[in-house]
Amino acid sequence: MFDITNKEFIGTIVDGSDPKNEGRYKVHIPELMHNIPENDGIWVRNHVHKYRYTKDRDNNHYGEYKPLHPGTIVIIKFLSNDYNSGYIDRVLSDYEHNMMPLNVSSSDRDQITVLILTKKYNHILALNEDTQSQPPDSIHIYYNKGQTKIIIDNQGVHIYTDGNIDMQGKNIRLYAEEQLRLQAKKEVEIRSYESYICGKAHASCTWTDDEPKDFESPIIPSYGPSTSQSSDLRISTLIMP
């Protein structure tokens, strides 16, 4: 009998949902399946991740999970001479041309670490060292094909998004050693439901409950109206010193 336990087999992931819901994948192995169509195969377990999502005796789930997609080339091994004992040992990632991540040059092969890159929306978590084709010494988080980007480099933290940025917490503090700038193409609005306190600054302000009203003095007041109603502080002109 042909011993399949001492050999590695090249296989390809094909479409299919595990009928046992165990997370198995259907794989076509040409060397073993001469008379089986390329879109069919055997069910094998995924051992690519050595710390794969699992559970303990108390039914607590832990670990990591990363999917494999149809068309992925993999290495199959067998625990016994039973085809039902097959498992995916690893992905054959360098099987084809142009397999460098994020289109980086070959010279940057050892300078970039991609922790995750998803197939559909291209969510990315990447770390660059001394890269030439990408910004060096930086951490990159990309969401939905670059719709939102968070980049950490030697200049600081940079956040870009096509949508909204929302922050909510019991206390939120912004502090800058030199300058703190708020800039908008249309309007900057600071709203308090109790009171607002303004320190010394070079600015022209108005406050409003419903419609904007001008203060008699252009100097920012030390305290605003103390009321249970919502009050707005609108900074209309900011003069940099």
LINGI-V622994 format. One record per backbone hydrogen bond with DSSP energy under -1.0 kcal/mol. NH is the residue of the N-H (numbers start at 1). CO is the residue of the C=O. E is the energy in kcal/mol with one decimal. If there is no record, write none. Layout:
# LINGI-V622994
nh=NH co=CO e=E
nh=NH co=CO e=E
This chain:
# LINGI-V622994
nh=9 co=76 e=-2.3
nh=11 co=74 e=-2.8
nh=12 co=28 e=-2.1
nh=13 co=72 e=-2.3
nh=14 co=26 e=-2.7
nh=21 co=18 e=-1.4
nh=25 co=44 e=-2.6
nh=27 co=42 e=-2.6
nh=28 co=12 e=-2.6
nh=32 co=29 e=-1.4
nh=33 co=29 e=-1.3
nh=36 co=33 e=-1.1
nh=40 co=37 e=-1.8
nh=42 co=27 e=-2.2
nh=44 co=25 e=-2.7
nh=45 co=86 e=-1.9
nh=47 co=88 e=-1.7
nh=52 co=49 e=-1.2
nh=53 co=64 e=-3.0
nh=54 co=62 e=-3.1
nh=56 co=60 e=-1.7
nh=59 co=56 e=-1.9
nh=62 co=54 e=-2.3
nh=64 co=51 e=-1.9
nh=71 co=13 e=-3.0
nh=72 co=69 e=-1.9
nh=74 co=11 e=-2.7
nh=75 co=90 e=-2.7
nh=76 co=9 e=-3.4
nh=77 co=87 e=-2.3
nh=79 co=85 e=-1.2
nh=85 co=82 e=-2.4
nh=86 co=83 e=-1.1
nh=87 co=77 e=-2.5
nh=88 co=45 e=-3.6
nh=89 co=75 e=-2.7
nh=92 co=73 e=-2.4
nh=93 co=91 e=-1.5
nh=95 co=92 e=-1.1
nh=103 co=100 e=-1.0
nh=104 co=101 e=-1.7
nh=108 co=105 e=-1.6
nh=109 co=106 e=-1.6
nh=111 co=108 e=-1.9
nh=113 co=127 e=-2.9
nh=115 co=125 e=-2.3
nh=116 co=125 e=-1.3
nh=118 co=123 e=-2.0
nh=124 co=142 e=-2.2
nh=125 co=116 e=-2.1
nh=126 co=140 e=-2.4
nh=127 co=113 e=-3.0
nh=128 co=138 e=-3.2
nh=129 co=111 e=-3.2
nh=131 co=129 e=-1.1
nh=137 co=129 e=-3.7
nh=138 co=128 e=-1.1
nh=139 co=152 e=-2.5
nh=140 co=126 e=-3.1
nh=141 co=150 e=-2.3
nh=142 co=124 e=-2.2
nh=143 co=148 e=-2.8
nh=145 co=121 e=-2.4
nh=147 co=143 e=-1.3
nh=147 co=144 e=-1.1
nh=148 co=143 e=-1.5
nh=149 co=160 e=-3.0
nh=150 co=141 e=-2.5
nh=151 co=158 e=-2.7
nh=152 co=139 e=-2.5
nh=153 co=156 e=-2.5
nh=156 co=153 e=-1.4
nh=158 co=151 e=-2.9
nh=160 co=149 e=-2.7
nh=162 co=147 e=-1.6
nh=190 co=233 e=-2.0
nh=192 co=231 e=-2.4
nh=198 co=222 e=-1.0
nh=204 co=237 e=-2.2
nh=206 co=234 e=-1.8
nh=207 co=213 e=-1.0
nh=208 co=232 e=-1.8
nh=213 co=207 e=-1.2
nh=224 co=196 e=-1.7
nh=227 co=194 e=-1.5
nh=231 co=192 e=-2.8
nh=232 co=208 e=-2.9
nh=233 co=190 e=-3.2
nh=234 co=206 e=-2.2
nh=236 co=204 e=-1.4
nh=237 co=204 e=-1.4
nh=239 co=202 e=-1.2
